[in-house]
Amino acid sequence: MAGAGLRAAARRWLLCGGHGGPRAASSSPSCPGCGPPGPSAPCPSAPASADLSAHLWARYQDMRRLVHDLLPPEVCSLLNPAAIYANNEISLRDVEVYGFDYDYTLAQYADALHPEIFCAARDILIEHYKYPEGIRKYDYNPSFAIRGLHYDIPKSLLMKIDAYHYVQLGTAYRGLHPVPDEEVIELYGGTQHIPLYQTSGFYGKGPSIKQFMDIFSLPEMALLSCVVDYFLGHGLEFDQAHLYKDVTDAIRDVHVKGLMYQWIEQDMEKYILRGDETFAVLSRLVAHGKQLFLITNSPFSFVDKGMRHMVGPDWRQLFDVVIVQADKPSFFTDRRKPFRKLDEKGSLQWDWITRLEKGKIYRQGNLFDFLRLTEWRGPRVLYFGDHLYSDLADLMLRHGWRTGAIIPELEREIRIINTEQYMHSLTWQQALTGLLERMQTYQDAESRQVLAAWMKERQELSCLLNYRVDFTFYPRRTPLQHEAPLWMDQLCTGCMKTPFLGDMAHIR
């Protein structure tokens, strides 16, 4: 078969490399993208250990290009990017009420929005906060940061912290430049561990360390790093707390002043993706007798125009309750703010709200009054959002709602996993140990929050169209450390030749 021939050819190409014999790659502890160190048997012409990491990464990239050039895309579809991945058992048959956030849930935005936010906030810093004009030379880099990173405000460090509160070495940046591992450890008193009280706090906001959790935070992290880079590069003294607050306020101003809303409303075809799929999901749920509600921080005029674009002028007839400018996350925790009704023009009314009516628009309010007026409680409610804290975790942990996380990055993650799995099948088991295009060895803090909240993970709302409305999702149990799959050094010493394990046989 062609696949078998390609597999054999690729195995010879990677393992022999033109040097006449097999070779096994190992990860380097100094490489931030690699996994645990493994046994090594480099070929005679391999570089010295100091350059081994770069050499292995170069060969890994060559192998990636070989796989993508010779294989059609569908061959690597080992995991389905359009599937729903459940962390807890849930039967859609028992779900009677579906709730949605708007931004990045019902409305999926194009990546072209992030450079606009970055540039607008950068200009606000210069023109209104009187920051140096030289900052204007920086452009948005979409590949610089990912969601879930932490920022240590006093130390001006952007970094990745795992689920056990350890800084993952090789991921710390000050400005646009990496910080050596030795310096990071020294900054935290000789350890990689960050105390829980610094990284906790409500919704990931500790006293000195902030975690960036929503998709809108990507341009914020990029701008923060660029401004720090400028000040450090020009030897300018600055107060880290003031700089962080100014950047955060500039990003907030982009939203508060309605700049983002204006860009989207002026060119919805450019910025809003897959609106027809949103309409298909909502229509299907209503056709099967489900009740729908919408809770968003966005203003009514913006939501109305977006929903008209995606669903049509009668979109409000699909929802039993619509709440705008909800002021999440305080909507879920503050009992004091009452609901206000809006008229057709979006003007506030003075009515005392005793019930939430279909077809009407409500502003602000709070979750406790929402539960009292609707009686939508417990696991019969499934709410979708993109922010793991303000949209999802609190609802599940405090009120028992089922929650679904919209994770656009999941598609890229699955592509990486599929490529790694196929490449792994082309080689010996330890040939690619550690050479994976991933930023972390251990579970990161963001994924830990997803698991803690027992959410359903999915990349976009349209994934629901692939399942019946009475489908039951079953989670895959995470194996314990002594269960398969095993690391090579955990296998029986009689099964393989691993240095030093033979000497340890007497203690087994």
Kinemage of the C-alpha trace (Angstrom):
@kinemage 1
@onewidth
@group {chain A} dominant
@subgroup {mainchain}
@vectorlist {calphas} color= white
{ca met a 1} P 0.000 0.000 0.000
{ca ala a 2} L 1.097 3.575 -0.650
{ca gly a 3} L 0.673 4.441 3.026
{ca ala a 4} L 2.925 1.588 4.115
{ca gly a 5} L 5.583 2.594 1.602
{ca leu a 6} L 5.431 6.213 2.728
{ca arg a 7} L 5.650 5.134 6.347
{ca ala a 8} L 8.724 3.042 5.664
{ca ala a 9} L 10.364 5.795 3.636
{ca ala a 10} L 9.692 8.397 6.288
{ca arg a 11} L 11.004 6.087 9.015
{ca arg a 12} L 14.248 5.555 7.100
{ca trp a 13} L 14.527 9.296 6.387
{ca leu a 14} L 14.123 10.359 10.012
{ca leu a 15} L 15.901 7.533 11.794
{ca cys a 16} L 18.848 7.090 9.437
{ca gly a 17} L 19.151 10.630 8.143
{ca gly a 18} L 21.737 9.553 5.574
{ca his a 19} L 24.173 8.494 8.291
{ca gly a 20} L 23.755 4.774 7.918
{ca gly a 21} L 22.103 3.928 11.218
{ca pro a 22} L 19.081 4.594 13.406
{ca arg a 23} L 19.029 7.410 15.880
{ca ala a 24} L 16.709 8.325 18.728
{ca ala a 25} L 15.950 11.922 19.514
{ca ser a 26} L 15.694 13.206 23.044
{ca ser a 27} L 14.260 16.323 24.475
{ca ser a 28} L 16.420 18.951 26.042
{ca pro a 29} L 15.584 20.313 29.480
{ca ser a 30} L 16.400 23.789 28.198
{ca cys a 31} L 13.873 23.644 25.373
{ca pro a 32} L 10.543 25.158 26.452
{ca gly a 33} L 8.537 23.214 23.914
{ca cys a 34} L 9.897 19.783 24.767
{ca gly a 35} L 8.656 17.093 27.077
{ca pro a 36} L 10.465 15.073 29.749
{ca pro a 37} L 14.098 14.155 28.992
{ca gly a 38} L 14.557 10.728 27.497
{ca pro a 39} L 17.387 8.422 26.448
{ca ser a 40} L 19.555 9.694 23.655
{ca ala a 41} L 21.617 8.026 20.958
{ca pro a 42} L 22.636 10.767 18.516
{ca cys a 43} L 24.271 9.951 15.215
{ca pro a 44} L 28.018 10.573 14.812
{ca ser a 45} L 27.513 13.788 12.873
{ca ala a 46} L 25.006 15.258 15.338
{ca pro a 47} L 26.040 18.550 16.945
{ca ala a 48} L 27.304 18.925 20.486
{ca ser a 49} L 24.802 18.889 23.351
{ca ala a 50} L 24.682 22.689 23.421
{ca asp a 51} L 23.250 22.758 19.908
{ca leu a 52} L 21.332 19.480 20.099
{ca ser a 53} L 18.006 21.137 20.839
{ca ala a 54} L 18.191 23.420 17.792
{ca his a 55} L 19.349 20.522 15.621
{ca leu a 56} L 16.437 18.314 16.720
{ca trp a 57} L 13.912 21.077 16.181
{ca ala a 58} L 15.262 21.663 12.672
{ca arg a 59} L 14.859 17.956 11.842
{ca tyr a 60} L 11.394 17.966 13.387
{ca gln a 61} L 10.313 20.867 11.170
{ca asp a 62} L 11.739 19.071 8.123
{ca met a 63} L 9.658 16.025 9.018
{ca arg a 64} L 6.550 18.164 9.422
{ca arg a 65} L 7.041 19.590 5.945
{ca leu a 66} L 7.526 16.086 4.542
{ca val a 67} L 4.266 14.878 6.091
{ca his a 68} L 2.242 17.873 4.893
{ca asp a 69} L 3.721 17.758 1.371
{ca leu a 70} L 3.129 14.057 0.786
{ca leu a 71} L -0.140 13.472 2.627
{ca pro a 72} L -3.558 14.880 1.756
{ca pro a 73} L -5.069 16.868 4.669
{ca glu a 74} L -7.809 14.337 5.370
{ca val a 75} L -5.289 11.574 6.114
{ca cys a 76} L -4.310 13.268 9.394
{ca ser a 77} L -7.859 13.710 10.648
{ca leu a 78} L -7.439 11.376 13.616
{ca leu a 79} L -9.452 13.685 15.875
{ca asn a 80} L -12.519 15.421 14.527
{ca pro a 81} L -12.258 19.216 14.992
{ca ala a 82} L -16.046 19.473 14.597
{ca ala a 83} L -16.713 17.140 17.529
{ca ile a 84} L -17.793 18.093 21.041
{ca tyr a 85} L -15.425 16.981 23.800
{ca ala a 86} L -17.177 16.438 27.135
{ca asn a 87} L -15.526 16.538 30.557
{ca asn a 88} L -18.628 15.247 32.297
{ca glu a 89} L -21.512 13.011 31.292
{ca ile a 90} L -24.442 15.004 29.962
{ca ser a 91} L -27.583 13.971 28.131
{ca leu a 92} L -29.032 16.638 25.851
{ca arg a 93} L -32.387 14.910 26.322
{ca asp a 94} L -32.463 16.361 29.858
{ca val a 95} L -31.540 19.898 28.757
{ca glu a 96} L -34.643 22.054 28.437
{ca val a 97} L -33.127 25.552 28.420
{ca tyr a 98} L -30.166 26.814 26.380
{ca gly a 99} L -28.413 30.064 27.267
{ca phe a 100} L -25.822 31.995 25.278
{ca asp a 101} L -23.354 34.799 25.545
{ca tyr a 102} L -23.097 36.944 22.407
{ca asp a 103} L -19.490 37.929 21.618
{ca tyr a 104} L -17.421 34.932 20.513
{ca thr a 105} L -20.359 32.620 21.205
{ca leu a 106} L -23.337 33.444 18.990
{ca ala a 107} L -21.164 35.892 17.052
{ca gln a 108} L -17.771 34.544 15.998
{ca tyr a 109} L -15.362 37.302 14.956
{ca ala a 110} L -12.565 37.217 12.422
{ca asp a 111} L -8.952 37.546 13.565
{ca ala a 112} L -8.793 40.853 11.679
{ca leu a 113} L -10.508 42.462 14.681
{ca his a 114} L -7.503 42.054 16.988
{ca pro a 115} L -5.090 44.347 15.082
{ca glu a 116} L -7.788 47.018 15.066
{ca ile a 117} L -8.173 46.811 18.856
{ca phe a 118} L -4.391 46.846 19.334
{ca cys a 119} L -3.811 49.896 17.147
{ca ala a 120} L -6.719 51.860 18.598
{ca ala a 121} L -5.589 51.224 22.190
{ca arg a 122} L -1.989 52.059 21.232
{ca asp a 123} L -3.126 55.393 19.809
{ca ile a 124} L -5.199 56.106 22.938
{ca leu a 125} L -2.103 55.565 25.075
{ca ile a 126} L -0.157 58.067 22.989
{ca glu a 127} L -2.822 60.718 22.471
{ca his a 128} L -4.727 60.628 25.770
{ca tyr a 129} L -2.283 59.088 28.250
{ca lys a 130} L 0.717 60.961 26.762
{ca tyr a 131} L 2.886 57.886 26.228
{ca pro a 132} L 5.953 58.258 23.954
{ca glu a 133} L 5.275 58.600 20.226
{ca gly a 134} L 7.797 55.841 19.566
{ca ile a 135} L 5.275 53.242 20.719
{ca arg a 136} L 3.433 53.788 17.444
{ca lys a 137} L 6.092 51.794 15.578
{ca tyr a 138} L 4.848 48.542 17.151
{ca asp a 139} L 2.373 46.421 15.205
{ca tyr a 140} L 0.182 43.602 16.414
{ca asn a 141} L 1.795 40.150 16.407
{ca pro a 142} L -0.985 37.514 16.408
{ca ser a 143} L 1.384 34.680 17.316
{ca phe a 144} L 2.956 36.319 20.367
{ca ala a 145} L 0.505 35.271 23.090
{ca ile a 146} L -2.221 32.740 23.804
{ca arg a 147} L -5.128 32.771 26.231
{ca gly a 148} L -4.513 31.628 29.792
{ca leu a 149} L -1.185 33.399 30.364
{ca his a 150} L -0.451 35.187 33.637
{ca tyr a 151} L 1.082 38.633 34.060
{ca asp a 152} L 3.073 39.451 37.189
{ca ile a 153} L 2.513 43.195 37.494
{ca pro a 154} L 5.405 44.153 39.849
{ca lys a 155} L 7.891 42.089 37.835
{ca ser a 156} L 6.480 42.898 34.355
{ca leu a 157} L 6.554 39.198 33.495
{ca leu a 158} L 4.156 37.532 31.056
{ca met a 159} L 4.347 33.781 31.563
{ca lys a 160} L 2.578 30.454 31.655
{ca ile a 161} L 1.706 28.974 35.044
{ca asp a 162} L 0.557 25.364 35.264
{ca ala a 163} L -2.304 23.912 37.264
{ca tyr a 164} L -0.033 23.368 40.264
{ca his a 165} L 1.058 27.038 40.375
{ca tyr a 166} L 4.515 26.485 38.917
{ca val a 167} L 5.996 28.812 36.322
{ca gln a 168} L 6.768 26.798 33.209
{ca leu a 169} L 10.359 27.571 32.449
{ca gly a 170} L 11.051 28.910 28.996
{ca thr a 171} L 7.697 30.694 28.802
{ca ala a 172} L 8.474 33.881 30.761
{ca tyr a 173} L 8.796 37.132 28.793
{ca arg a 174} L 9.546 40.676 29.879
{ca gly a 175} L 8.463 42.915 27.057
{ca leu a 176} L 9.147 41.040 23.829
{ca his a 177} L 12.215 39.175 25.070
{ca pro a 178} L 12.435 35.860 26.946
{ca val a 179} L 13.716 35.889 30.504
{ca pro a 180} L 16.376 33.256 31.342
{ca asp a 181} L 15.146 30.428 33.549
{ca glu a 182} L 17.777 31.203 36.178
{ca glu a 183} L 16.521 34.771 36.499
{ca val a 184} L 12.901 33.641 36.800
{ca ile a 185} L 13.779 31.253 39.628
{ca glu a 186} L 15.793 33.968 41.376
{ca leu a 187} L 12.902 36.435 41.075
{ca tyr a 188} L 10.643 34.010 42.943
{ca gly a 189} L 13.052 33.282 45.774
{ca gly a 190} L 14.750 30.217 44.341
{ca thr a 191} L 11.605 28.382 43.253
{ca gln a 192} L 9.260 28.155 40.290
{ca his a 193} L 6.246 28.028 42.570
{ca ile a 194} L 3.833 30.961 42.832
{ca pro a 195} L 1.847 31.044 46.110
{ca leu a 196} L -1.855 30.436 45.684
{ca tyr a 197} L -2.866 33.715 47.323
{ca gln a 198} L -1.074 35.643 44.566
{ca thr a 199} L -2.765 33.894 41.642
{ca ser a 200} L -6.212 33.319 43.125
{ca gly a 201} L -8.810 35.927 43.883
{ca phe a 202} L -12.189 36.179 42.195
{ca tyr a 203} L -12.117 35.261 38.489
{ca gly a 204} L -8.345 34.839 38.405
{ca lys a 205} L -7.543 38.362 39.588
{ca gly a 206} L -4.985 38.065 42.350
{ca pro a 207} L -3.423 41.040 44.140
{ca ser a 208} L -0.336 41.124 41.911
{ca ile a 209} L -0.843 38.553 39.153
{ca lys a 210} L -3.575 38.767 36.500
{ca gln a 211} L -4.624 35.872 34.275
{ca phe a 212} L -5.845 36.733 30.766
{ca met a 213} L -8.774 34.477 29.997
{ca asp a 214} L -10.963 35.883 27.234
{ca ile a 215} L -10.204 36.229 23.530
{ca phe a 216} L -10.291 40.031 23.714
{ca ser a 217} L -7.252 39.841 26.024
{ca leu a 218} L -4.956 38.777 23.150
{ca pro a 219} L -4.390 42.342 21.865
{ca glu a 220} L -4.121 43.528 25.482
{ca met a 221} L -1.224 41.157 26.192
{ca ala a 222} L 0.474 42.155 22.944
{ca leu a 223} L 0.170 45.879 23.688
{ca leu a 224} L 1.316 45.454 27.279
{ca ser a 225} L 4.445 43.628 26.117
{ca cys a 226} L 5.192 46.195 23.403
{ca val a 227} L 4.956 49.139 25.811
{ca val a 228} L 7.203 47.402 28.364
{ca asp a 229} L 9.631 46.588 25.548
{ca tyr a 230} L 9.803 50.248 24.508
{ca phe a 231} L 10.425 51.534 28.027
{ca leu a 232} L 13.120 48.937 28.731
{ca gly a 233} L 14.753 49.393 25.327
{ca his a 234} L 15.055 53.148 25.850
{ca gly a 235} L 16.159 52.967 29.469
{ca leu a 236} L 13.075 54.785 30.752
{ca glu a 237} L 12.006 54.367 34.359
{ca phe a 238} L 8.365 53.489 34.890
{ca asp a 239} L 5.978 52.277 37.550
{ca gln a 240} L 4.860 48.775 36.584
{ca ala a 241} L 1.456 49.141 38.237
{ca his a 242} L 0.721 52.441 36.486
{ca leu a 243} L 1.767 51.053 33.103
{ca tyr a 244} L -0.390 47.952 33.519
{ca lys a 245} L -3.428 50.022 34.537
{ca asp a 246} L -2.961 52.486 31.669
{ca val a 247} L -2.801 49.705 29.076
{ca thr a 248} L -5.821 47.974 30.603
{ca asp a 249} L -7.771 51.247 30.608
{ca ala a 250} L -6.811 51.951 26.986
{ca ile a 251} L -8.107 48.538 25.913
{ca arg a 252} L -11.273 49.155 27.950
{ca asp a 253} L -11.741 52.523 26.243
{ca val a 254} L -11.842 50.795 22.857
{ca his a 255} L -14.932 48.923 24.049
{ca val a 256} L -16.495 51.639 26.227
{ca lys a 257} L -16.230 54.277 23.508
{ca gly a 258} L -17.863 51.898 21.052
{ca leu a 259} L -14.944 51.779 18.593
{ca met a 260} L -15.085 48.015 18.221
{ca tyr a 261} L -18.840 48.122 17.736
{ca gln a 262} L -18.445 50.711 14.971
{ca trp a 263} L -15.915 48.609 13.042
{ca ile a 264} L -18.106 45.509 13.160
{ca glu a 265} L -21.319 47.349 12.259
{ca gln a 266} L -19.648 49.024 9.269
{ca asp a 267} L -18.467 45.731 7.752
{ca met a 268} L -20.238 42.719 9.208
{ca glu a 269} L -19.265 40.525 6.270
{ca lys a 270} L -15.616 41.083 7.158
{ca tyr a 271} L -15.785 40.610 10.900
{ca ile a 272} L -18.672 38.183 11.633
{ca leu a 273} L -18.086 34.549 10.671
{ca arg a 274} L -20.530 31.705 9.996
{ca gly a 275} L -23.739 33.565 10.796
{ca asp a 276} L -25.814 31.036 8.864
{ca glu a 277} L -24.606 28.285 11.192
{ca thr a 278} L -25.711 30.307 14.222
{ca phe a 279} L -29.174 30.612 12.676
{ca ala a 280} L -29.258 26.857 12.010
{ca val a 281} L -28.390 26.007 15.628
{ca leu a 282} L -30.977 28.336 17.163
{ca ser a 283} L -33.744 27.316 14.758
{ca arg a 284} L -33.103 23.639 15.386
{ca leu a 285} L -33.286 24.032 19.160
{ca val a 286} L -36.544 25.997 18.974
{ca ala a 287} L -38.037 23.442 16.574
{ca his a 288} L -37.420 20.753 19.216
{ca gly a 289} L -39.199 22.716 21.934
{ca lys a 290} L -36.169 24.135 23.733
{ca gln a 291} L -36.253 27.501 25.501
{ca leu a 292} L -33.481 30.002 24.729
{ca phe a 293} L -32.061 33.039 26.503
{ca leu a 294} L -29.275 35.521 25.811
{ca ile a 295} L -27.116 37.295 28.426
{ca thr a 296} L -24.458 39.657 27.091
{ca asn a 297} L -22.462 42.707 28.120
{ca ser a 298} L -22.870 44.264 24.680
{ca pro a 299} L -25.439 47.054 24.078
{ca phe a 300} L -28.779 46.314 22.445
{ca ser a 301} L -28.190 48.288 19.226
{ca phe a 302} L -25.002 46.329 18.533
{ca val a 303} L -26.549 42.942 19.331
{ca asp a 304} L -29.655 43.771 17.301
{ca lys a 305} L -27.672 44.631 14.171
{ca gly a 306} L -25.479 41.545 14.517
{ca met a 307} L -28.387 39.184 15.064
{ca arg a 308} L -30.306 40.708 12.154
{ca his a 309} L -27.252 40.038 10.003
{ca met a 310} L -26.909 36.410 11.156
{ca val a 311} L -30.491 35.343 11.887
{ca gly a 312} L -32.886 37.904 10.404
{ca pro a 313} L -35.220 40.676 11.583
{ca asp a 314} L -37.336 38.302 13.682
{ca trp a 315} L -34.420 36.972 15.737
{ca arg a 316} L -36.013 38.025 19.043
{ca gln a 317} L -38.841 35.528 18.506
{ca leu a 318} L -36.300 32.723 18.953
{ca phe a 319} L -35.424 33.804 22.497
{ca asp a 320} L -37.592 33.640 25.588
{ca val a 321} L -35.395 36.163 27.458
{ca val a 322} L -32.860 38.703 26.131
{ca ile a 323} L -30.612 40.610 28.554
{ca val a 324} L -28.078 43.191 27.321
{ca gln a 325} L -25.421 45.237 29.146
{ca ala a 326} L -25.572 42.643 31.904
{ca asp a 327} L -22.278 43.773 33.455
{ca lys a 328} L -20.839 40.280 33.831
{ca pro a 329} L -19.227 38.944 35.971
{ca ser a 330} L -20.998 41.029 38.653
{ca phe a 331} L -24.304 39.925 37.073
{ca phe a 332} L -23.657 36.500 38.614
{ca thr a 333} L -22.698 37.749 42.079
{ca asp a 334} L -24.338 41.130 42.833
{ca arg a 335} L -27.941 40.882 44.025
{ca arg a 336} L -28.556 44.650 44.105
{ca lys a 337} L -28.898 45.601 40.431
{ca pro a 338} L -32.499 45.354 39.190
{ca phe a 339} L -33.667 44.584 35.686
{ca arg a 340} L -34.642 47.525 33.468
{ca lys a 341} L -36.838 47.211 30.376
{ca leu a 342} L -35.896 48.834 27.057
{ca asp a 343} L -38.362 50.042 24.450
{ca glu a 344} L -38.047 49.385 20.716
{ca lys a 345} L -35.596 52.270 20.345
{ca gly a 346} L -33.396 51.055 23.187
{ca ser a 347} L -34.497 53.720 25.698
{ca leu a 348} L -34.843 52.775 29.371
{ca gln a 349} L -38.298 52.318 30.874
{ca trp a 350} L -39.282 52.777 34.514
{ca asp a 351} L -41.502 49.686 34.865
{ca trp a 352} L -41.140 47.492 37.912
{ca ile a 353} L -40.134 44.108 36.486
{ca thr a 354} L -42.229 41.251 37.888
{ca arg a 355} L -41.676 38.835 34.999
{ca leu a 356} L -39.376 38.434 32.015
{ca glu a 357} L -41.438 38.407 28.815
{ca lys a 358} L -40.613 36.911 25.450
{ca gly a 359} L -39.843 39.467 22.757
{ca lys a 360} L -38.876 42.153 25.295
{ca ile a 361} L -35.373 43.501 25.929
{ca tyr a 362} L -33.966 43.831 29.443
{ca arg a 363} L -30.856 45.543 30.713
{ca gln a 364} L -28.519 44.732 33.605
{ca gly a 365} L -30.260 42.829 36.420
{ca asn a 366} L -28.689 39.958 38.343
{ca leu a 367} L -28.675 36.187 38.244
{ca phe a 368} L -30.598 35.735 41.500
{ca asp a 369} L -33.612 37.681 40.213
{ca phe a 370} L -33.235 35.869 36.889
{ca leu a 371} L -33.500 32.484 38.626
{ca arg a 372} L -36.450 33.657 40.726
{ca leu a 373} L -38.412 35.004 37.748
{ca thr a 374} L -37.706 32.142 35.316
{ca glu a 375} L -37.209 29.165 37.680
{ca trp a 376} L -34.533 27.905 35.288
{ca arg a 377} L -32.351 26.067 37.751
{ca gly a 378} L -29.964 23.150 37.901
{ca pro a 379} L -28.722 20.767 35.215
{ca arg a 380} L -31.668 21.278 32.876
{ca val a 381} L -29.958 24.567 31.865
{ca leu a 382} L -26.966 24.548 29.484
{ca tyr a 383} L -25.171 27.889 29.081
{ca phe a 384} L -22.507 28.623 26.459
{ca gly a 385} L -19.780 31.236 26.738
{ca asp a 386} L -16.117 31.861 26.005
{ca his a 387} L -14.806 33.150 29.369
{ca leu a 388} L -14.047 30.284 31.730
{ca tyr a 389} L -14.493 32.383 34.866
{ca ser a 390} L -17.126 35.047 34.277
{ca asp a 391} L -19.267 32.971 31.906
{ca leu a 392} L -18.943 29.411 33.098
{ca ala a 393} L -17.193 28.361 36.296
{ca asp a 394} L -19.376 30.316 38.720
{ca leu a 395} L -22.590 29.156 37.063
{ca met a 396} L -21.633 25.528 37.380
{ca leu a 397} L -20.066 25.608 40.832
{ca arg a 398} L -22.686 27.835 42.542
{ca his a 399} L -25.901 27.259 40.638
{ca gly a 400} L -25.564 23.807 39.094
{ca trp a 401} L -26.022 24.872 35.488
{ca arg a 402} L -24.354 22.858 32.768
{ca thr a 403} L -21.837 25.003 30.913
{ca gly a 404} L -20.213 24.753 27.493
{ca ala a 405} L -16.914 26.469 26.656
{ca ile a 406} L -16.519 27.901 23.169
{ca ile a 407} L -12.806 27.434 22.441
{ca pro a 408} L -11.760 28.542 18.935
{ca glu a 409} L -8.143 27.536 19.649
{ca leu a 410} L -9.251 23.914 19.944
{ca glu a 411} L -9.196 23.486 16.164
{ca arg a 412} L -5.499 24.365 15.949
{ca glu a 413} L -4.754 22.189 18.980
{ca ile a 414} L -6.427 19.222 17.290
{ca arg a 415} L -4.451 19.800 14.079
{ca ile a 416} L -1.237 19.689 16.100
{ca ile a 417} L -2.294 16.517 17.906
{ca asn a 418} L -3.298 14.840 14.650
{ca thr a 419} L 0.040 15.689 13.043
{ca glu a 420} L 1.961 14.488 16.088
{ca gln a 421} L 0.047 11.216 16.229
{ca tyr a 422} L 0.634 10.495 12.551
{ca met a 423} L 4.306 11.405 12.758
{ca his a 424} L 4.593 9.194 15.819
{ca ser a 425} L 3.274 6.258 13.765
{ca leu a 426} L 6.040 6.863 11.216
{ca thr a 427} L 8.873 6.469 13.698
{ca trp a 428} L 10.134 4.368 16.549
{ca gln a 429} L 8.372 5.007 19.809
{ca gln a 430} L 11.109 7.205 21.260
{ca ala a 431} L 12.138 8.937 18.034
{ca leu a 432} L 9.965 11.970 18.639
{ca thr a 433} L 9.765 11.922 22.438
{ca gly a 434} L 9.410 15.503 23.581
{ca leu a 435} L 9.553 17.038 20.105
{ca leu a 436} L 5.995 18.291 20.165
{ca glu a 437} L 4.802 21.734 19.191
{ca arg a 438} L 3.331 22.525 22.577
{ca met a 439} L 4.072 25.272 25.092
{ca gln a 440} L 3.738 23.169 28.215
{ca thr a 441} L 4.763 19.844 29.715
{ca tyr a 442} L 2.149 19.859 32.440
{ca gln a 443} L -1.513 20.719 32.459
{ca asp a 444} L -1.843 24.488 32.352
{ca ala a 445} L -3.972 26.587 34.658
{ca glu a 446} L -6.597 27.341 32.003
{ca ser a 447} L -7.242 23.684 31.200
{ca arg a 448} L -7.417 22.947 34.924
{ca gln a 449} L -10.242 25.476 35.237
{ca val a 450} L -12.094 23.792 32.381
{ca leu a 451} L -11.806 20.418 34.093
{ca ala a 452} L -12.741 21.855 37.478
{ca ala a 453} L -15.922 23.280 36.028
{ca trp a 454} L -16.711 20.051 34.133
{ca met a 455} L -17.425 21.873 30.941
{ca lys a 456} L -18.026 20.684 27.440
{ca glu a 457} L -15.215 21.850 25.194
{ca arg a 458} L -15.929 22.847 21.615
{ca gln a 459} L -14.514 25.241 19.096
{ca glu a 460} L -17.755 26.830 17.868
{ca leu a 461} L -21.496 26.657 18.368
{ca ser a 462} L -22.183 24.924 15.047
{ca cys a 463} L -20.723 21.686 16.447
{ca leu a 464} L -24.169 21.112 17.953
{ca leu a 465} L -25.491 20.475 14.470
{ca asn a 466} L -23.501 17.218 14.348
{ca tyr a 467} L -25.481 15.655 17.202
{ca arg a 468} L -29.077 14.719 17.912
{ca val a 469} L -30.895 16.881 20.445
{ca asp a 470} L -31.159 13.818 22.728
{ca phe a 471} L -27.517 12.756 22.363
{ca thr a 472} L -25.576 11.727 25.504
{ca phe a 473} L -21.944 12.720 25.907
{ca tyr a 474} L -19.665 10.466 27.934
{ca pro a 475} L -16.308 11.789 29.144
{ca arg a 476} L -13.117 9.816 28.727
{ca arg a 477} L -11.642 9.039 32.112
{ca thr a 478} L -8.174 10.489 32.611
{ca pro a 479} L -5.691 7.657 33.319
{ca leu a 480} L -3.749 7.700 36.547
{ca gln a 481} L 0.022 7.989 36.487
{ca his a 482} L 0.562 4.214 36.787
{ca glu a 483} L -1.872 3.466 33.941
{ca ala a 484} L -1.240 3.422 30.185
{ca pro a 485} L 0.091 5.244 28.276
{ca leu a 486} L 3.460 4.857 29.995
{ca trp a 487} L 6.735 6.700 29.743
{ca met a 488} L 9.576 4.572 28.460
{ca asp a 489} L 11.416 4.585 31.793
{ca gln a 490} L 8.331 3.137 33.540
{ca leu a 491} L 8.263 -0.105 31.550
{ca cys a 492} L 9.558 -3.429 32.864
{ca thr a 493} L 13.358 -3.614 32.588
{ca gly a 494} L 13.024 -6.863 30.706
{ca cys a 495} L 11.059 -5.230 27.905
{ca met a 496} L 13.679 -2.795 26.663
{ca lys a 497} L 17.281 -1.702 27.049
{ca thr a 498} L 17.286 1.533 28.999
{ca pro a 499} L 20.479 2.763 30.691
{ca phe a 500} L 20.517 2.390 34.492
{ca leu a 501} L 17.188 0.558 34.711
{ca gly a 502} L 18.968 -2.778 34.621
{ca asp a 503} L 20.970 -1.776 37.656
{ca met a 504} L 17.727 -1.020 39.497
{ca ala a 505} L 16.189 -4.449 38.904
{ca his a 506} L 17.113 -5.666 42.391
{ca ile a 507} L 14.751 -3.152 44.006
{ca arg a 508} L 11.750 -4.041 41.861
